[in-house]
Amino acid sequence: MATDEDKTKIAKLLQGLEVPEVKLTERCHDLVKIFHEKFSKEVEEEEMRQQDNETVYENPYKVDPESLEENERKLRELLAESKRKEKLLRIDNELKRHHEKASEVIAPLAECDMSDLVKECQQETRDSLRVGADRLRDTVDAAKKNLPNFQYRKICSGQYLPRPDTRQCFLRSLGELRNLRVLALEYSHIADTTGGALLSILPVLKRPHFRLQLMCREDHIPGHTDAALGAGGHAIPDTAWRRVSIACPDLYLFIAFCRVRDYDNWRRFLSPSMPVRELHLQYGIDLLPEQRQDSDISCLIRHLAFHFASTLVTLSIHQWRFAVFPLRRVFELMPRLTRFYYVGKVEDEVDLHRMLQIISCGVCDKLKHLKVQIQDEERRRDYWINVINNLIREYKDIIIDLYDIHLCFSIYKN
């Protein structure tokens, strides 16, 4: 221990000299003792002096909490005073404005003064001269310059002032019928190529569970009928239907096609974003074989299944002497139908059997009504009666009793 203390004292005396510990041999013991004896008191006095000179350092930038709180208090007082002054100034301005308005108020005339003024005006009207041609011409010219959509017509010529656009008045009137629950229109009434007509009745369509019924006629096909004739020829863009379907999620859209043939003509009316719930097809009578060639609905059924299979509830097809279409394809492509009505010619007994077999498998879990009226020649009437009886007897327990589906097969009376 004595050796270590001696080493420490020597290191303090010989600052800047690095003496490895391994170099201190026994030969240095005598030298260390000599240094210790001579300079021990001086080293101790120097250490005491350094301890006395050491003082605590205080940060001159340390924030005083009391001063900080005092500054914040003064700042809050100044802000409160400025807000109070601002409020008083605003109240003063309001009072001045009310006083100015009160000074400008015109007091109503007394009843006797008003009656005298009316009599005076009537007398002046009776006694005044007719408006001269120059004055009338100047008045009309000034009105044409300053008034928009001003027109002047001579009444004596038999002409009359033109009324506003009937279409705009019609749509504007529909937009004000806020209590409607059902609105039935022709497709051409709200088709204007831009979708503005449909969006103008959006306040009416927003009613809960609103039913919109559109009739699509043969002479109003968009892009096929001449729009200059006054009706039809225009289509409703898909963007407008998309906005309607977003704004009215519970809209019940009913579409009926009247004597519209050919798949291309159907597509002109339909749009992918239309919230279609019911769709009815009525062809009319196809007397010529050439007409029946355009009556194949296979493409239309695939189109409906692709775009509206998730929303379509009711499908009705009323055909007369048209191209035969297998009915089983309807339920293969659209198994979520709730009601299906069909009037027309059936391919054969096998088609009906396959259709009922698909339904009996439980695929069409939402189906509640199935009605088929078979149209065929009179000589095959007995054949179809036997077929219907056999099918009802075979599938009565499964379809009618188990699935609770209203099943009706009949022969259409010619």
C-alpha angles and dihedrals in degrees: 000000000000090000092054092050090050090051091052094051092048090051090054092048094045101047115176093029117110110206113179115226092234091060094061103094132173090272089072094058094088093047090050092052091051092052091046094052095046104039107025095102093048092051092051092048091050092052092051090048092053092050091052093049094052111101133181113263115226122200107240090203097058111129118238109228093209093053091046092051091048091053092049091050092052090048092052090050091052092049092049091049092049091049090049091051091048091050092049090049091050092049090049091052091048091052091049091050092049090050091051092050091047091053090053096051113116115223114230118252120253118257094250092049091049092051091049090050091051092050091049092052092049091050091049090051092052094046098042121101125248119273109266124232093248093052092046091050092050091048093051092047092050091048092051090053098045106028120068118230093008117160130176123206132176109244092205091064092067094248125121137204110275116253121232120272106294092212093056092047090049095052093042090052091050090052090059096054094093096162097060120123100178127034120183117189142151114260091240092059093070100027114103104146091248101063092234093121092055093046091049090067093045092108087061095045091053091073110114114268093000118178118217115188120194126189115207110200132195095241094050100059110149113245092007103066119067106253091204090072090074105254135055130003095103129097134205111241120236092241090064092050090048091055091047093050090051094046094042108036093167097048112138106214117196117191125186124187114207115197093330112149136188127042093253091059092050091052091055089066099039125076127189094236096051111120093225115184101162130026126183127187121199115175106175124219120329105202098165125060089229090063093051091058090068093049099077106126098187092103091047093052090051090048092051092047092051098049108021107026092111096048106030112105105166130033122183126181122186111182137168122203096332138145110298116251124190108246094207088071090067093063094038091057100032110030093160095069116130100192129023123181123181133180118177146061121332122214097228145305091282091061092056091045092052092047092053091044091057091049093047090056089069096245093125096059094163098049113120106156129040119172125171125178111191119215118198143130120303094245091062094052095101091048093055092046090058092045093052093048092050093048094048091048092050099046101030096099095048106035103029103031103028102035095029093229119160101233121189126174120177143152117252112240111233 
